[in-house]
Structures are given as C-alpha cells and as structure tokens.
Amino acid sequence: QVQLVESGGGLVQSGGSLRLSCALSGRTFSSYGMGWFRLPPGKEREWVAGISWSGGRTAYADPVKGRFSITRDNAKNTEYLQLNNLKPEDTAVYYCAASRNIYSAPSRADDYSDWGQGTQVTVSS
C-alpha cells in the first residue's frame, strides 16, 4: 500500500517562498511519476506540476510557470515543490500524487492512483 505524506505548508506573505515535500512509502518510489495538485478555497482541484520517474521530464500549469519548481530525490523517496514569488491566488491545499505513468509528467488527475492528505499553503497580501 502506497502512502504519501506532504509537509512544508504554512502561512507566507506575498512574494515569499515555501518548499513542499512529499515522502512516499510502501512501494519503490522510482516506479512512479509524481505530481502536485491544489485545491483553492471555493474552487475545483487543479493540476500544478508533474515529474517523470527519473526527473528528466517536468511540466507545469501556466499559472505557476517560472515560479514553481518540481524535483525529486529517488534515494530519499521524496518529491519536492519549490514555491517562489507566491501570490494570494496560490492559497490552497496542496496534494502530492503518484502515477504509474512513469515516463511523462502527467497532468490529469485520472493518471494518478495514490494521493497524500494535503498541506495548507496560505499567502497573505
């Protein structure tokens, strides 16, 4: 059974930075493509970023391009999302997810089989 645990969320001022982490246990981390989604208050869940099993392929949603960076460390069974130049509209619960689609950076929620519990990111103006 795959378990995903996010950490690193918090309250930050506009323009600030955070780094989210997601640790996977129960399966071989490098057997999964990984991704991040977010659920803003009062809105639908949206894809943020994805990364292939090796880290060689990444993809980002347009609202976060140039500000967020997704990486992974297969030796530590952990993926990361670096959030820079945060804006109030980035406020959301951020979820990590694991996909059996390992060669691409999946953007569809249906491509992901396992999800973390979420970590809150709040950006004040």
Salt bridges, closest charged atoms under 4 A:
GLU46 OE2 - ARG38 NE 2.47
ASP62 OD1 - LYS65 NZ 3.08
ASP90 OD1 - ARG38 NH1 2.95
ASP90 OD2 - ARG67 NH1 2.69
ASP111 OD1 - ARG108 NH2 2.97
